[in-house]
Amino acid sequence: MLKKNFRKRLFKAAITIAVFGLLVFFNPYNFFNPFREILFKAVYPIEKTFCFLSWKVSDIYGIISSIGELKQENGKLHKENLELLSKNAMLCDMKKENEMLRNELKMLPRGKFELEPAQIISYDSRGQGNWIKIDKGRKHGIKIGMPVIISDSVMVGKVEEVFSESSQVILTTSSQSSINSVVSATGAKGIIKGNYGLKMIMDMVLQTDSINIGDEVITSGIGSDIPRGLLLGTVSEINLSPDHLFRQAVVSPVLDFSKLNIVFVIKNVKREI
Amino acid sequence: MSWRNMEIKITRLVLILAGVLVQTSVLTIILPPGKTPNIILLIIIAWTIVAGFEKIWPWAITAGIIADLAFFDPLGKNVILLVLASCAIGFLSNRFPIENRAGEIIAMFFIAASAIILDVFFNIFFAELRGVASKEQGLFLIKNIATQIIIGTAFLYLLYAFLKKVENRLDFLAPSQNRENYEK
């Protein structure tokens, strides 16, 4: 009897695995998106509330764990404040110089995008920084391929899927991401690919192009809706490609994507400026 | 379909949806990157221990489909994982009944550890299949296994206690009686 029961169970499991195995194998791209749309529409308000509450809990935990450090931090900040006051005067002058240089490099002036602020409502289920889901979708004018940034010019990813009230954003560190890029200091061009949510690899850099550790890597603006000049990260390692034909640079993101809460979608570039 | 049956189905569906939301919108914010165990997998395992494979396998398929849709995974990936885990746990829980609290905790630890290891290697296998696997990814996943096992054991124990209460509330038979019925 036991054996018969076991065989019955094994048969059920085998049939299920075979059917869904075939489905995985022949999985047509975006075929199941209408079902995703229904699911996301149903859970949207709860998802938003869960995310909001989780950030509150995370903040409270952060405050509790940092109480001991606050006094020390206060003294440090007071000292830093004095230093910053003196630097501020110097930066005003540098701002003018920066605007002139950006103009020369044909980079877009900062703050010249039509932005749509969005709150992150869910993250990659494994917490590995491959994708995020934002609370803005088709209703708000979001389209596939739109770049997603923070702090005006730091690129975090691009819109991959759009639903009525939410969108999936593939982060620049995801292995599914591929963006044309350029090293701002030397002009070396390459393609930035994500490395499973951990870092980015700038590939296809010509051996003759100059590239140094610490250089900033920005978007090149070639061949997509992504404007030129969005910061992707800084070069932390330089290697040869496996076939030794090109150079590869390991690019570290400038911020921890797991700490993101609010992002901005570039809906348009104000061309008149 | 009677109202009672409908109520049971709605309760189970709500629990699965809650599990998916906790995974993507709570744990990924509260826990450090890469330390989040697969909560849906733990829910299905705990449920199989409580109610048996026969009763849970259609729900393992449902949970897998919902997880695949919500996690942007290819449809079927989580279904295979959940049905496989549920079948194995159903087979084992019939043969090794847990009799005391200490035994329960040790058993939970081994079950959570096996489930998380299976989940990690399953992910590496699928990444390889899709051509997006890398050595760093594998190392990153393996590096976080220990933390995931500790967190997973705690979750599995809590889920087991919670689902036991839920199943009793839904007027199901006690787990031990349930198993005996399946044996017959």
Interface residues (C-beta under 8 A of the other chain):
Chain A: M1 L2 N5 F6 R9 L10 K12 A13 T16 I17 V19 F20 G21 L22 L23 V24 N27 F32 F35 R36 L39 F40 V43 I46 E47 F50 C51 L53 S54 W55 V57 S58 Y61 I121 S122 Y123 D124 S125 R126 G127 Q128 G129 W131 K133 E161 Q168 S175 Q176 N195 Y196 G197 L198 K199 S258
Chain B: L17 V20 L21 V22 Q23 T24 S25 V26 L27 T28 I29 I30 L31 P32 P33 G34 K35 T36 N38 F53 E54 W57 I61 G64 I66 A67 D68 L69 A70 F71 F72 P74 L75 G76 K77 V79 I80 V83 L84 S86 C87 G90 F91 N123 A127 V132 A133 S134 E136 Q137 F140 Y182 E183 K184
